[in-house]
Amino acid sequence: SVRTCVCHSRQTVPALWGSRAQQRWASSLPMNTVVLFVPQQEAWVVERMGRFHRILEPGLNFLIPILDRVKYVQSLKEIVIDVPEQSAVSLDNVTLQIDGVLYLRILDPFKASYGVEDPEYAVTQLAQTTMRSELGKLTLDKVFRERESLNANMVHSINQASDDWGIRCLRYEIKDIHVPPRVKESMQMQVEAERKKRATVLESEGTREAAINVAEGRKQAQILASEGQKAEQINKAAGEANAVLAKAEAKAKAIRLLSEALTQQNGNAAASLTVAEQYVSAFSNLAKESNTILLPSNTGDISSMVTQAMAIYGSLSKTKSTAESVTAETTEPILEGSTVSETETGHK
């Protein structure tokens, strides 16, 4: 009878995890022998006389063949489950076809064995229902923008329900989102409109920046030109002032030399000669500068013209000497009066 029991215990019974469409088989149950070697990252659930006894750790383990039996084999590795494609309605009443990938791990083999009949199938169904509810809270545009937050909400919702099953959902990733053809066309038109809008805005901003740069350039050019004109005018005025001063100094020096020369002997004769030369030079240039010529009545009498010029010079000299004598005579009585007043003041 013992041999019969052992033979029956050697029969391997496969355990099907997940949905039938996935057909993912877990590790088969081991033969019911006395000595068992548990692989790494696996947990074997042992029942004694139909009741949970203990969980075998990786390595060497001993069992009683008749009383003990390995009921469940749980893998402690990270498990990847392909969530089938499903339809969901968004907040703005758009029907979407969406599928994803679920990553989970068994943390408690006891709960995974006795808390739920088929852990992976339960988690898959929970992921599908949670995805429908989460998509119903978002509009179509936000579904594409907030995929990361949607994945995080999915993980949080699944973990709240799967804690009693001893399963921990690590992450959930959305693979594909399919929208109806007409909605897809409208989205493409919207994208094209947005791109045209951005292009128009960028072009207008470029035109504005170009106009601003041109205006700034013209402004700077006008400022520099005005500063250049200002500096030119200042330099020109300074040059003209220096020229006037130089001419005035030269003329004053020439007048001083002329006055000194006139006071010397034969000065009047030299002045008469200079006047005659200037008269001849001016008369020779009359016809060259203008068509209108004004001639004196005695043009050929040069001596009379020189005599007239010298007479004018003599009258001016005489007037100057008379003014000096009058000034001297006026000053002498004032000086004498002041002397007398000082003498009387002294006698008193």
Disulfide bonds with the S-S distance in Angstrom:
none
